[in-house]
Amino acid sequence: MEYQEAKLYKKEEIMNVLDDLVKEWFFSKFENFSLPQLYGVMPIFERKNILISAPTGGTKTLTAFLSILNYLVSLARKNELEDKVYAVYVSPLKALSNDVHVNLVSPLKEIEKIAEKKGIKLQKIRVGLRTGDTPSSERSGMLKRAPHILITTPETLAIVLTTRKFVELMKGVEFIIVDEIHALANKRGVYLSLSLERLDEISIMPLIRIGLSATIAPLKEVANFLVGQDRSCIIANVEFNKELDIKVLTPVEDLIETTGQELHSSLYSLLDNLIQKHKTTLIFTNTRSATERVVHHLREMFPSRYLEEIGAHHSSDILTWLFCWEVRSL
């Protein structure tokens, strides 16, 4: 297997390959390309296998999708989009798959609006979510109108690849993104590696493999898991230091002499104050019931602020169980 360290590209090099619609959308949202994007966008555009390792929150997912969206938009401009799956996104976390689905649909709608304002006719780029929870009606709908980007989990991908009708739609897959690959380089990932080889065999197009990982080592072994034997892979080990502002806060001065009711009231007042001061707030609890309880109390104590702008998210992996919920303060 041939490994190659990723090259740091210049902003201008990436801008030169982006479609004008994608470029306008991107810079309406972001001031500049992130470090992972400077390493990862061009290799994907050049159709090379790549493993991108960067800290959580490092824009890895958008890095993986930017060149793919660019490619699909260029086809949509020329009315050349076919009813087939072009790209597959796989994540071991069902909740993450749901989030990616939402976060992909929104940019595509915004790109469509930009095209409409410019009088550019653009085919609709479809995104489909297929997990164990997907209703049969939606699954049947995908057979009639294939999503151009399929978002799924390793287990559902394995099932899809045994379905004759859906396999026909997968014969044109050109890209596969494996997110959270550090959580799959284990026994759970064995089946996925077989699915990747199966997909490679099914597709009549060269399959480009894109792996996204939190900081992990050794990267060469993870890259080997991603692409298998006798294939080359670029490794982008992106390291950057985040600025942290850490404070230890307590809702009351004396935790021992304070009554339970006073502690309860002070705790949620403190949470409310922090949430209102920030655009996005993540609060972690250690049990599923605690997650639901905190959401309930915030809605109960501050109904005018948290009836809609709050959600509970439960996630887990092989090594840890962590429950979190997110509040977006408007």
C-alpha positions, 0 to 999 in steps of 0.5 A: 500500500502506498501512503502519501502525506497531504499537501497544503493547498493555497486558497486560490487553487481551491477557488479556481476549481469551485463552481461559481454557485458553490463559491458564492454559497461558501463565502456567504457562510464562511470567511475562509477555508479551514485548515482541513479544507486546505488539505482535503478539498483538492485531493477529493476533487482530483479523485484520490483516496484520502484519510483526514484526521482532525480534532472534533469540530474541525470542519471535516464533514464539509471538507469531504462534501465540498468537492462532491457538491461542486461536482454534482452542481456542475452536472446539474448545471448541464442537466446531466444528473442521472437517477442514481447514487453518486455518493454514499456517506456512512456514519456509525452514529445514527444521530450524526447521519440525521444531522448530516442529512439536515445540514446537506439539505439546507446548503443545497436549497441555498445554492438553488436560490442563488441559481434562481436569482441568477437565472440559472436552471439547475437540476434538483440534487436529492439527498436521501437518509436510509437507516433502520428507522426509515419508513418503508414508504420512503425506502420505496420512494428511493427506488423510484427517485434515487438520491444522488447522495445516500446517507446511511449507517454501516449496518444499513449499507450492508443490507442495501447491498444485498437488495437487488433493486437498490444495487442497480442504483449503486452501480454509479457510486463514485464517492464513499465517505466513512465518518467517525472511522476511528470508531469503526476500526475494530470488530464492528468495522469488519462488516463495513470493510466487506461492504466497501469491497462489495461496493467497489465491485458493484460500481462501474466507476472508480470508487473514491474512499474518504475517511474522516477521523478524530485524532487517532494513531497509527494513521497508516493502519486506519488508512489501510482499513479504509482503502484495503490492500494495493491501493494508495491513500493520502493522509492528512493529519491536521493539527491545530490548537483551539483557544479555550476559555475554561471556567468552573461555575457553581450555582450556589456558594454553599452546596451543603447548606443549600436546600434542594429546591434552592439548588434546583432553581439556581442551577437552571437560572445559571443554565438559562443565563449561559444559554442566552449569552451564547449562540449554541450551548452543549450540555452533557449529562451522564444518563439518558433520563438526566438528559430528558429531565434537564430538557423538561425543567428548562421548558417548564421554568422558561416556556417562552424561550425553550419550547422550540429551540431545544432538542435532546440528542443521545449518542454512543459508541463502542468505548463510551456512553455519553448523552448530550442535548443541545440548545440553540439560542436564537 
